Amino acid sequence: MKHWRELRAEWDDYAIKQTLVRKGREEGREEEREKRNREFVKNFLSTGRFTISEIAAYTGISEAHVLKIKKELKK
């Protein structure tokens, strides 16, 4: 039978691995959300019919972030 310290070390290792997996998934979701938001803003800007504040309101993204994306698209 394993000593309780060995078991505890295994449990700790397992918990660390699970935390890393969860964080990786969260980061991946955030990256996908950012890509999707960027695409929404790009599409709104391409029409030329919406103001920055309208785009921000429709997408739920801050005006500053919309302006940042607009500036990046001009490069």
Backbone hydrogen bonds in HBPLUS format (Angstrom, degrees):
<---DONOR---> <-ACCEPTOR-->    atom                        ^
c    i                          cat <-CA-CA->   ^        H-A-AA   ^      H-
h    n   atom  resd res      DA  || num        DHA   H-A  angle D-A-AA Bond
n    s   type  num  typ     dist DA aas  dist angle  dist       angle   num
A0006-GLU N   A0003-HIS O   2.99 MM   3  5.40 124.4  2.31 109.9 123.4     1
A0007-LEU N   A0003-HIS O   3.14 MM   4  6.52 159.7  2.18 154.5 160.7     2
A0008-ARG N   A0004-TRP O   2.87 MM   4  6.01 156.7  1.93 143.0 149.9     3
A0009-ALA N   A0005-ARG O   2.93 MM   4  6.12 153.8  2.00 142.3 149.2     4
A0010-GLU N   A0006-GLU O   2.99 MM   4  6.29 154.3  2.06 146.0 152.7     5
A0011-TRP N   A0007-LEU O   2.87 MM   4  6.16 158.9  1.92 152.6 158.6     6
A0012-ASP N   A0008-ARG O   2.85 MM   4  6.07 157.4  1.90 148.8 155.3     7
A0013-ASP N   A0009-ALA O   2.93 MM   4  6.15 159.7  1.97 146.8 152.2     8
A0014-TYR N   A0010-GLU O   2.92 MM   4  6.14 159.1  1.96 148.3 154.2     9
A0015-ALA N   A0011-TRP O   2.87 MM   4  6.11 160.8  1.90 150.3 155.5    10
A0016-ILE N   A0012-ASP O   2.93 MM   4  6.15 156.6  1.98 151.1 157.4    11
A0017-LYS N   A0013-ASP O   2.98 MM   4  6.21 163.3  2.01 151.1 155.3    12
A0018-GLN N   A0014-TYR O   2.94 MM   4  6.19 162.0  1.98 153.4 158.2    13
A0019-THR N   A0015-ALA O   2.98 MM   4  6.15 153.5  2.06 144.2 151.4    14
A0020-LEU N   A0016-ILE O   2.97 MM   4  6.25 157.3  2.03 151.0 156.9    15
A0021-VAL N   A0017-LYS O   2.96 MM   4  6.21 156.8  2.02 150.0 156.4    16
A0022-ARG N   A0018-GLN O   2.96 MM   4  6.16 163.3  1.99 148.5 152.8    17
A0023-LYS N   A0019-THR O   2.91 MM   4  6.13 160.6  1.95 149.7 155.2    18
A0024-GLY N   A0020-LEU O   2.94 MM   4  6.08 154.7  2.00 144.7 151.8    19
A0025-ARG N   A0021-VAL O   3.00 MM   4  6.29 155.1  2.06 149.7 156.1    20
A0026-GLU N   A0022-ARG O   2.95 MM   4  6.22 160.3  1.99 149.9 155.4    21
A0027-GLU N   A0023-LYS O   2.90 MM   4  6.12 158.8  1.94 150.5 156.0    22
A0028-GLY N   A0024-GLY O   2.97 MM   4  6.16 156.3  2.02 144.8 151.5    23
A0029-ARG N   A0025-ARG O   2.90 MM   4  6.18 155.7  1.96 150.7 157.2    24
A0030-GLU N   A0026-GLU O   2.93 MM   4  6.16 156.5  1.98 147.1 153.8    25
A0031-GLU N   A0027-GLU O   2.91 MM   4  6.16 155.7  1.97 149.5 155.9    26
A0032-GLU N   A0028-GLY O   3.00 MM   4  6.25 158.6  2.05 146.9 152.5    27
A0033-ARG N   A0029-ARG O   2.86 MM   4  6.08 155.1  1.92 148.9 156.3    28
A0034-GLU N   A0030-GLU O   2.91 MM   4  6.12 154.7  1.98 146.7 153.4    29
A0035-LYS N   A0031-GLU O   2.97 MM   4  6.25 156.4  2.02 147.7 153.9    30
A0036-ARG N   A0032-GLU O   2.93 MM   4  6.14 162.6  1.96 150.1 154.7    31
A0037-ASN N   A0033-ARG O   2.89 MM   4  6.09 162.9  1.92 150.1 154.8    32
A0038-ARG N   A0034-GLU O   2.90 MM   4  6.03 157.2  1.96 146.3 152.9    33
A0039-GLU N   A0035-LYS O   2.95 MM   4  6.20 152.8  2.03 145.9 153.2    34
A0040-PHE N   A0036-ARG O   2.94 MM   4  6.26 156.0  1.99 150.0 156.6    35
A0041-VAL N   A0037-ASN O   2.96 MM   4  6.21 170.0  1.97 155.0 156.9    36
A0042-LYS N   A0038-ARG O   2.86 MM   4  6.02 162.4  1.89 147.9 153.5    37
A0043-ASN N   A0039-GLU O   2.91 MM   4  6.11 158.8  1.96 149.0 154.0    38
A0044-PHE N   A0040-PHE O   2.94 MM   4  6.24 162.5  1.97 154.9 159.7    39
A0045-LEU N   A0041-VAL O   2.83 MM   4  6.03 167.0  1.85 158.8 162.4    40
A0046-SER N   A0042-LYS O   2.94 MM   4  6.05 149.0  2.03 144.3 152.8    41
A0047-THR N   A0044-PHE O   3.28 MM   3  5.61 142.3  2.43 103.1 112.6    42
A0048-GLY N   A0045-LEU O   3.12 MM   3  5.45 132.5  2.36 104.3 116.2    43
A0055-ILE N   A0051-THR O   2.98 MM   4  6.25 165.1  2.00 154.6 158.2    44
A0056-ALA N   A0052-ILE O   2.91 MM   4  6.14 161.4  1.95 150.7 156.2    45
A0057-ALA N   A0053-SER O   2.97 MM   4  6.09 156.2  2.03 141.1 147.4    46
A0058-TYR N   A0054-GLU O   2.86 MM   4  6.08 163.3  1.88 156.0 160.2    47
A0059-THR N   A0055-ILE O   2.94 MM   4  5.99 155.0  2.01 151.1 157.3    48
A0060-GLY N   A0056-ALA O   2.85 MM   4  5.53 135.9  2.05 140.4 150.2    49
A0065-HIS N   A0062-SER O   3.08 MM   3  5.20 119.1  2.47  96.2 110.8    50
A0066-VAL N   A0062-SER O   2.99 MM   4  6.36 155.5  2.05 150.9 158.1    51
A0067-LEU N   A0063-GLU O   2.86 MM   4  6.12 161.4  1.90 153.4 158.2    52
A0068-LYS N   A0064-ALA O   2.94 MM   4  6.16 149.0  2.04 140.2 149.1    53
A0069-ILE N   A0065-HIS O   2.95 MM   4  6.25 160.4  1.99 150.4 154.5    54
A0070-LYS N   A0066-VAL O   2.90 MM   4  6.13 159.3  1.94 150.1 156.5    55
A0071-LYS N   A0067-LEU O   2.88 MM   4  6.08 157.4  1.93 148.2 153.8    56
A0072-GLU N   A0068-LYS O   2.96 MM   4  6.23 155.5  2.02 147.5 154.4    57
A0073-LEU N   A0069-ILE O   2.93 MM   4  6.17 147.3  2.04 148.7 157.4    58
A0074-LYS N   A0070-LYS O   3.24 MM   4  6.51 135.7  2.45 140.3 150.8    59
A0074-LYS N   A0071-LYS O   3.23 MM   3  5.31 134.0  2.46  96.3 108.2    60
A0075-LYS N   A0072-GLU O   3.30 MM   3  5.51 152.5  2.38 101.9 109.6    61
